[in-house]
Amino acid sequence: LYHSTFGSKLQQELQFPFFARVGVCDMFSCCEVPKEEFAADISVVSKSTSTPVPPHTVALTVKISYALGLRKTDFMGKSDPYVVVQVPNRIQTKVETHVKAGDLNPVWNCEFEVPGYLKGEDLVFKVLDKDTVSSDTLGVITFPATSFQEEGFDGEVLLEEAKGRKPYLKVSISGPTGKYPQEMAAASTFVVALTKPLGIEVDATLSLVKVCKIAEGGSVSKHNSTAPQHLQIQLGDYVAAINGSSEKEAITKATEEATNVEMVIRPCVQMTVQVDNKRKALGLDLKYTETLPEITIKSFKSDSPALNKLQSLDRIFAVDGVEQAKAMVDQMKRAQDLQSMSFKVKRAKPFPSSGPVDISRLTRIAKDDRGLLPQPINPTSATALVQIYIRSQPFGGSDKSSSGHRYDTIPIANGMINAGMSCQLIHYVKEEHDTFLEVCKQFKAIVVRCNPGQIKADGGDQAKFDGAMRELRKLGIQVWPSPDVMEQMGAKDALVKVANLNIGLEDTLAYYTEAEFAAGFKKTMAFQPRVIKQNRGSSGEGIWIVKLKKDNYCSSYGERSCDNQEVLILMEANDNHAEEHTVGEFVEFCVNGRNTKSGKWTSKGDGKYLEGGKAAGGQLVDQRFCPRIVEGELRYNMAGDSLVGIIHKKPKEGGISAVSGTGSIYTFYGPEE
């Protein structure tokens, strides 16, 4: 569906086939860009000049490779684009590419030295359409000096002022060494398959597992002897996962015991960071041994001047030129006597979602951000998309892909990025609740993609999480959806409130206590097949289709009640599995969960649907079973009051639930169909 429908519409809209470069979704097939197209028209502007270069200028080189998806400006459906680069309001620094006639996806491969560039100045890149009268603007991007002065820049950026289009420009800016940084595609992780003995030792005392020793003769050492530089495992690199597990204990154990391992390595990059501390204490929690050459940052105080400059797990190996741990600590203690300090650090290579807000204090759960667009250089707003990874379930839950992200996470984030916002992908980990809240306070908006019941399934407290989201809203930070909206619109007892309308069923009941449930359910069950729904479930979990095994229903409601020994046939909607239990066992499971009185259950859930009472969302809804459900249901998707699409969800043959992942068939219709 995504490829044939959405993909083709997107291709028509954007009028170019570079899906992989745009990064909309890695489900799309990719049309390769001919090598000769990129090799053509290589033009290097001469760097020589007859004017002496002032001593305070800095040699800065930029390379403009290509643009994608430019808009049409003339009646023939073409544009004649070129790029102008300069320091804002300093025309003497201006350089420009040649014109590519009639090309909406031009390739320039032009390289310049920016004349008279002064350290700390911003750069503006403008893509213009050459015209005999004037030059129309096709897109603009401003690079703050802070985005390239430490390490340079290399990547595709979304252009602004593009009049409804979403064009990209591939730009490289040299760093202090005069060289360009590695491509973003030089991945933030790589995978190595190895055999025992690995010959490495790891340090798992922090949130990431670090390689601290590589022995000669081990498979890691042998791998390094033949692998290219960027795929070698170095001291200080992090082991993100082994054999599919990112748990620290599992990684440590596998390095010692596993015969065959597949290691996900997260390499480090070296950089220099300047901290303007305004004569304040640095407020760093450090881990170090005085005789060793590096110090690791464990955490920051909330008022630390180094916050958002340095990051948790940064490894410092020089402070103002001073080396060795004890000497560096002594130098940092002098912070109140200094206005600024220079740190040389090694840092885990960033993921596409690692900035602009520093999220390094949070545990990285996802294996990769494959398909995520580059974050905007100057986002209109900084947003985060929050997910929950259920550590006891395969892949972190049935809504996750193998990366640890929800299936819809990357497309949603790309939609935010295409709208000019940044969108960073983070996971809620219950052990880091307070840190998570502090990090979220740095964003302008939070998109919550945690299904009801998932936080509890990972051992967390939904009420505590909801309280944190309410605190963010009080600070003016948008939360979508807010806990209050979820409670008001997502509660199953809404079915009870419409029971007497023409869209409802009059024998729909809600139970909030054990006594209400035991009495009410036994009466309704004796009359007709039922659907019992918990309030907190997701994807059909805790939604039971219940029938009497003997089919001995009474003719009128209230004529009799079931006894505890009558046998029920139950089917759960999350996977259409069936099991048999007595009425008494079912009531016990729904109220108190798994125990000797409730019998043995094959359900993935744990019951306890009334836990916490009504105030905590504990409830069960009892509704008549409608046999025509096998024909499916219709879902009407709205944006405001506008219909944007219709989905017909039909259970698989022999099934009852149309929940995704149960073999159900989904047919999609447009709003006019």
N, C-alpha and C positions, 0 to 999 in steps of 0.2 A: 504493500500500500504506500509506504513512505516513498519508495523509489518511483513507482509508476504514476502516482497522483501528485503528492507534494513536490517531489523532485522535478517532475516535468514542468509543473507550474512555476517553480522557482527558476528553472532554466529559461523559460520563456520570459519571465520578468526581468532577470538579470542579463539575459542575452549573452551569456558566456558559459563554457562548460567546466570551469575550474572548481568543481565542488570540493575537492580535497584541500585546495589552497584556501578556500573560503572557510572550510571547517564547519559547515552547517551540521553534518551528522556523518559519522563514519560508516553508516549503512549505505551511503550513496556510492555508486561506481565512479571511478575517477577517469577523466579523459587526460591522458598524458600530454603535456605541453611539448611540442617538437623541440628537440635539442637545438636544431639549427635556428629556430626562432629566437632562442635566448642567446645563441652565439652571434647572431647577426647584429650589424650596426653598433659594434663595440666602439665607443668614442671616448677617449681620455683627453680632457682639456689640459693643455700644458701648464705645469706648475711653476714655470720660470716667470720671473718678473723683473723689470728694469728698475723698479723702485725698491730701495732698501727696506727690509722688514723691521719695523720698530721693535726694540728689545722686549717690550711688554706684551707683544702679541704671542699667540699660541698656534702652532701648526695643527689645523683641524681638517681632516679629509672626510668627505661624504661621498657615498656611492648611491645612485638611484638606479635600481634594477628594472622595475616594471610597475605597471598599474593594472588593476582588474576592475571591470564593471563600470567604466566611466559612462556618463550620460551623453545622449545625442544632442547636438546643438543646432544643426542645420537641417534644412528640409530634405536633404538626401539621406538623413538618418546616420550621419557620421559626425566625428569631431576630429580636430587636428591638434592633439595635445602636446604640451611640453611642460617642463617643471622649472620653477624659479625657486632658488634657495637664498636666503639672506638673514642677517640679524635684523630684528624689528627696528624700523626707522633709521637704518644705516645702509643707504643705497650703495655705498662704496664696497660693501661686502657681497653684493649680488653676483650670483652665477646662475647659469641656466643650461638646460639640455637642448638638443636639437629637436625639431618638430617631427612627430610621427603622423603623417597624413592619413586621414580616414581610418583611424584605429581606436576602438573602444577598449582594447586590452594591450596597450603599447608596451614594447620592450625597448629600453634605452641603453642600459648597462653603461651609464656615464659616471665618471669619477672626477671630483674636483677637490682642490684645496680652497677653503673659504678665505678670501683675502682679508687681512687685517682683523682676524677674529681675536677677541679678547676673552680670556678665561672668565667663565661665569655668565657669558651672554647666552640667551636663548636663540633658537633657530626656527625660522618659519619656512615650511615647504608648501608652495602653491602649485597646483596643477591647473593650467590655463588652456583654453582653446584658441589657437591662432586664427585671427580673422583680419580681413583687410581694413576693417573699421576699428574694431576694438578686440580685446581678449576677454572672453567670458571665463568666470571661475568655475572649474569643475570639482574642486575640492581643496581644502586647506587643513594643515595640521601644524601645531606649534609644539616644539620639543623644549621643555624647560631644561636649563643647563644641568639640573640635578639628575635628569634622566639619562645622561650620557657621559658626564664629566669624570665619573669614577672608573667605568668599565667600557664605555662606548655603548653602542646600540646596534642591534641587527634583527630585523623582523618586519612583518607586514603590519601596517597600521590603518585603522579605519579613518577615512577622511571626513572632515566636517564641511559644512556649507555646501553640500552636494545636491541640494534641491530634491530631496526625496529618495535619492539613490544611496547605496551602501558600497561605495568604491574603496578599494584598498591600494596602498602604495608600499612597495618594498623598498626599505631604506636601510643603509648602513652608515654609522657614524663612528669614526675612530676614537679610541680611548687614549689615555695618557701615553701609552707606548707607541702610538701611531698605528696600531693594528686594530682590525675589527674584531669584536667578540665572536665567539662561535655561534653558528646558526641556532635558533631555538630548536630546530629539528635534531641537533646534537643533544639527544634526549636527556631529560632530568633523571631517567633510570635506564638501565640496560639489564638484560637477562643473560646469565651464564649457567650452562649445565656442566656439573662436575661430579667426580666420584671420590670416594673415601680412599686415603685420608686427605682432607682439605688442607691441613697444615696452616690453619689460622687460629688466632685467639681473638675473642670479641669482648667488648665491655658493654654490659646491658644495664648499667646502673642509672642511666638517664632514659629519656623517653624514646630515643632511637638507639639501635644496636650498632656500635662502632667497631670497625676492624682495627685492632691495636697491635697485632703481630702477624707477620707472614713468614712462615718457615721455609727454608730451602727444601726441595724434594717433594713438597705437597702439590696437590692438583691445582691449587690457586697459583703457586709459583710457576708451575709448568704452563698454565694458561697464559700468564703474563709474559712469558718468554716468546710467545708466538702471536699474541693478540695485538691489534693496532692500539696506539696510545690511548685513544678515547674509550676503549673497551677493556682496559686493564684495571684490576682491582688494586687500589692504592691504600696505604696506611691512612687511617682517618676517614675513609669512605664508610657509608652506612649500609647495613644489610636491611633492606625494607621488607623482605619476605623470603622465606624458604619453603619450597614445596607447597605454595599457596597459602601459607599461614604468615600473618604479620604479628602474631603474639610474641613478645620478647622471650618468654620461656621456651616456646617451641623453636624459635630461631637458635637460641643458645644450645638446646639439646640436639638439634639437627647438625650443627657444626661439629659436635663431638661424636655423634652416634650414627647418623644416617649414611647409608652406603651410596645412594645416588641422590643428588640434590639439584634443584633448579633455584638459583639464587637471583633475587631482584636486587641489584646494586644501585644505590643512590650516591653518585660521586659528589665531591666537594669542589668549590671554586674558591680562589684566593682573591681578596680585594682589600682596599684601604678605605677606612671609614673615618670621617672627621666628625667629632662630637663637640658641639658648642655647649659647654656646661654651665655658663653664667655663674661660675664660682660656687657651684653647689656640689654636694656629695653625689657620687655617681649612682648610689642605690642599687648595686648589683649583688646578686647571690651567686658566688663563684664556687667552682670545684677545681682543686688543683693539688699537686704535690710540689713542694718548694723547689726540688731539684730537677723537675722536668721542664721541657721547653714550651709548654702550652697551658692555657687556662680555659676552662669551659664555663660559659654563662648558663646558670641554671634558671634564673628568673630575675625579674626587675621589681623594684618598688614602683607604685603607681605614679610617683612624681619624679622618677628618674629622668635626667636630661638625655640619657642614652636611649630611651624608649623610642621606637620607630627608626632609630639609626642602627643600633646593634640589634641582634635577635637572640632569642633563647637557642641554646646549642651552638652559637658561634664559638669557635675556638680561637682564642687570642694568642698570637705568638710574637707580637711586638707592640709596645705602647710608647709612642714618641721616640721610636728607635731603640728603646730598652728591651732586652730579651731576657729569657729565663723567668720562671714563674714568680719567685720571690721578689726579684727586682721589678717586675711588672706590677705586682700588687703594691709595692712601695710607691711606685710612680702614680698609680691610680689613687692612692690615699692623699696625694697632693692636689687632687682635683679642685678643692676649694681655693687653692692658690693660683689656679690657671683658668684662662678664659676658653680654651679649647684643647682637645687632645686628639691625637692621631692613633688609630688602631689598625694593625694588620691582622686580618682574620681569615679563617677558612670557614666556609658556610656550605651547607648542603645545597646542591644545585636547585634553584627554585622551580616550582611547577607553574604552569600558566595561571593558576588561581592563587599564587602565593602573594600577590600584591594587587592594589597599592596599599591596603591595610595590612599591617604586620600580624600574621596569624601563626607565627612560628611557635608560640606558647601552647598551641593546641596540638594534640596528637594527630599526625597525618594517618588517616585510615585508608583512603582510596589508593589503589596501586598506580593509577595514572589519571590524567585529565584528557585522554585522547579525544580529539575532535573539538576541544574548546578553543574558541577564537582568542587571539591576543587581547589582553586588557587594554582599554583606551589609554593613551598617554595623559589626556586631560579629561577624565570622566566627569559627566554632568552630575553624577551622584555615585557614592560608593555603596554597593549592596552586597549581601551575602545570601547564599542559598544553603539552608540547614537541612541535614539528613541525619538519620539514625541507623547505625549498623548493629544488627542483633547478632552478638558474637556466638550465640548458641545455635544459629541456623546457617545452613549452607549459603554462601555468597553474601551473608548478612541479611537475608530475608528474601522472600519470593518476588519482591519488587526491584531487586538489584541485578545488575549485570556483573560479570566477573571482575570488573574494575572496582566494585564497591559502591559505585554511584547508582542511583535509581535510573531506570531506562530513559526517563524523560528529563533528567537533570541537565545534560549537555545542551539539548535543544532549547530548554527554557533559559539557561544562562546565556546562550548565544543570542537569543532574542533580546535579552537585557543589554548585552554588549552592542548589538546592532542599533539599539536605541540611544547609544551614547553613554550608557552607564557601565561601570565595572561590576562584575558579578563573581565573587569568590566562593568556592565550594568548600564547606566545612561540615564536620560531623560533630554531633553532640555526644560526649562521653561523660557518663554520670559522675565518674571520679574527678572530673575537671570542671564541675558545675560553676564554681565561683570564677575561675579563670575564663571559662567560656562566656560568662556574662560580661566580664570586663572587656574582652575582645569585641563582643557584639556592640558595646557602647561606642565603638569607633566608626560604626557604619551608620548610614542614613536610613537604611531600610533592610528588613530581614524577610526573606521568603521561606516559610516553614514547610518542608516536605516530609513530615514525619506522620505516618498513618496512625490513627487511633489504636492504642494497645501496644505499639512498637517500643516506646520508651519503657513501659512496664516489662515487656518481654526481655529487654536487655538488663533488667534489674534496677532500672531507674524509677523515679517518682514523677508521674505526670503532673501532679499538682505543683510540685516544686519547679518543674520546667515552665508550666503555665504562669506561675508567679513571676519568674524571671522575664517572660515575654511581656507581662503587664507592666513590670518595672521599666522596661525599654520604652513602652508606649507613653508612660508618664514623662519620660525624658524627651518626647517628641519624635522618637524613632518609629517609623512605620513598621508594623508586623502584619504580614499577610499569610494566612488568615490569622486574626487575633484569637486567643483562647475563648473570649466571650462570644465571638461569631461562631466558632466551632461548636460551643456548647448549645447556643440557641438554634443553629441551623442543622447541626449534625445529630442531635439527640433523636433516638428512635421513638421516644414517646410522642413525637410530632404525629405519628400515625394514630395515636389515641385521641389527640386533639381534633383530628378531622374525621373521627369515626362516624359521626352522625351527619356529615355532609355527603353529597351525592358522589364524591370521589373516594369515600371511606367505606370501612366495613364495621357495622355496629357492634359486632362481638370482638372488638379489638381492646385488649386490656394491658395495663402496665403494672408491674410488680416492683416494689422497692424494699420489701422485707421477706424473710423466709416464710412467715405465716401467710402473707398475702399470696405468695407464689404457690405454696403447697395446696392451699384451698382452691384458689382460682384455676390453676392448671388442671387439677384432677377433674374439675367440673367441665371445662372446655374440651379436655382430651376425650372425655366420655361421649361427647356430642359429634365432633368432626375432626379430621386430620388437621394438625396445627403447624404453624411456623413459630418457633421460639427464637427471639433475637436478643443477643446481648447488646449493650449500648456502646461498648468500647472497641468492638472488633473491627477488623479491616479485611478486605478481600474475602469476605464470606466466613471468616473464622468466628465460631460461636453463634452461627446462624443454623438452626437445626430444623429440618423437615421431619415431623414426628407423626407416626401412624400406629394404631393398635394392631398387634400381630394377628389377633383373632377377628379383626374387623367388626367387633360387636358394639357398634355405636348405638346410642339411644336415639329415639325419634325426635325429641325436642330438648332444647337447651335447659339444663338444670334438672332434668328427669333423674339423673344419677351422677355419681362421682366415681372415678376409678379408685381402686385400692392399690396399695403399695406393691403388690405382687404381680399385677398385670404387666405383660411384656410389651415393650415398645420396639418398633423398628425405626431407627434414626439415621438420617443422612445429613452430613455437614456440607454446607454450601461452598466451603473453600476448596474442596477437592473431590466432592461427590462420593466420599467413602461412606460406607454403611456399617452400623454395628447395632447389636441388640442389648437392651438393658431393661430392668424393671422400672416401674414408675418411681419407686422409692430410690433406686440407684441414680436415676436421672436428676431427681430433685436434690439429692445429696451432692452430686457432681456440680450442679449449677450453683449451689450455695457454698459448699465447703471444699470443692475440688477433689483431687485424687486422695482416696483413703480406703480403708478396708470396707466401709459401708457403701461406697460408690462403685466398688468393683474395678475391673481392669478395663481401661479405655485406650483406644488406638488413636484418638484425636491428637492433633499437634498442640491443641490448647490445654490450659490447666483448669478451666472452669472458674469458680469463684466470681460469678458475674455480678453478684450483689455487693461485693466487697467495698467497704467504705461508705455504704449507704447512698442515699439520694444526693447529698451534698457533693460527694466525690464522683458522681456519675454512675453509681452502681444501680442498675435497673435491668429488667427483662421485659420485653414486649411480647405478648401472646396474640397471634393473628391467625385468622382462618387461612388454611392452605388453598390456593386457587389453582386448580389443575391445568388451566390454560397457560401456566407459566412455561410449559414445554414449547409453546409457540414463540417464546422469547419476550423481550421487553424493548421498548423504545426509549432512548435517552436523547433529550433535546438540549444541546449545548448553546448557552446564551452568552453574549458579551453585552452587559447592560440589558437593554430590552430588545436586542437584536438577535435573531436566530442565526447561528453561524454553521450549524451542522447537525445531522441526525445520525444516531448509531442504532442499528437493530442488533441486539445481543441475543443469540439463540443458543440454548444448551445443546451439548452434543447428544447424539442419539442415546437414549436410555438414561440421560442425566437430567437433573433438575436445575442446577445452578448455572448461570451464565457468566460467572466470575472468570476473568482472564486467567489462563493457565490451566483450565479444567477441560480443555478440548472444545470449548464453546466457539461458535462461529460469529464473527463480527462483520456486518455489512455497513458501509459508510455511505451516506447520502449528503448532497449539498442542501443548503437551506431552501432551494426552490424545487427540489425533487420530491 
